[in-house]
Amino acid sequence: MESTLRPSTLRCTPVHRSLLEMKTIAGVEDRLAILNATLALAVAMGAGLWYWLLAAFALHVVAARLGRHDPWVRQVYTGYALQSDAYDPWPRLAMRRSRRPDGFGRGLLC
């Protein structure tokens, strides 16, 4: 059965922009910011290396600048790092799956 509603009478549900964006703390993804602060405070208070707080702050500023241009930068790089384990574009001698057909360079490494 075809809908008898015209496009102008279809129901529209507004979605708030904050539901679509990543949650950040001072411009950095929340998980990364919490991990950075926790490690910095643990090293500073536990080992007495107070200069580590400056290094953590610098890391936070760099992460905020990267996130300003692309908020999904960490997920993209993580995806690429995991993909490298699954995809090897170079042919190898020991390959069994997806071998080239006869006459198309089968058995060659180029």
N, C-alpha and C positions, 0 to 999 in steps of 0.2 A: 504494500500500500504506500503510495507516494504522499509525502507531507503536503498539506494544503496551506501551510504557513508561508508567507512571503519572507524574504530575507530581512526586511525592515521590521518584522514583528517577532523575529526570533529572540529568544531570551539571551541576555548578555550578563555574565558574572564578572565583576571587577576583581582583579587580583592585585594585591598591594605589592609594590616594588620590593619591599624588604623580604618578602617570601621567595623571591627569585634570586636575590643576591647572596653572596657568601657572607657569613658572619665574621667580622674582623674585630681586632683589638688594636687600636691606634694604626690602622691601615694594613695590618698583617693578619693572615688567616688565624683564627682563634687557637687552633691546636698548636700551630708553630710558635705563636707568641707565648702561650702557656709553657710549652716545653723549653723555650729559650729562657724565660724568666726563672723557671724552677731550677734548671741546671746552673744558671748564673748565680742564684742565691745559694744553692747547695755548695758550689765551689767556693764562693766568697766567704760564707760563714763557716763551712766545714774545714776547709784547708787554709783559710785566712788569706787567700789570693784576691784581694780587693780590686786589683786592676782588672780582673776578669769581668767585672761589671761594665767597664768601659768597652771591652771587646763585645760583650753581649748587646750593649746599646748600639754599637756600630753595626753588628749583624742585624739588629732590628731595623735600623734605618735603611740598610741595603735591601732587606726583604720588603719593606714598605714601598721603596721606589720600584722594585720589580713588580709588586702587586698593584701599583697604581696604573701601570700600563696594561697588565693582563692579570686579573685576579685569580685566574685558574692556572697560573704558571707552574705551581707545585704539582698539581694533578697531571698536567701535560708531561712534565719531565719524568714523573713517576711512571706514567703509562709507557713512555718510550723506554725507560730502564727495564720494565717488566717484559716489554715486547721483544727486546733483544734476546732474551732467553728462548723465545718460541720461534723466531723467524731468522733463518740464516740464508741470505740471498746467494751465497757463493756455492757453486757445485763442488762436491767432494767425491773422491773415489769410492768411499764406502756408502754412498747414497743408495737406498733401495726404493724409496717411494718417489713417485713423480719423475721417473727417469725419462730422458728424452727419447723420442722414437728413433728408429734406425734411419740413417741418412741425415739427421739433424744434429750432428756433433755428439752422438751418444758415446760416452766413455772419455770425452775430452774435458779438460779442466778450464776451458775458456768459454 
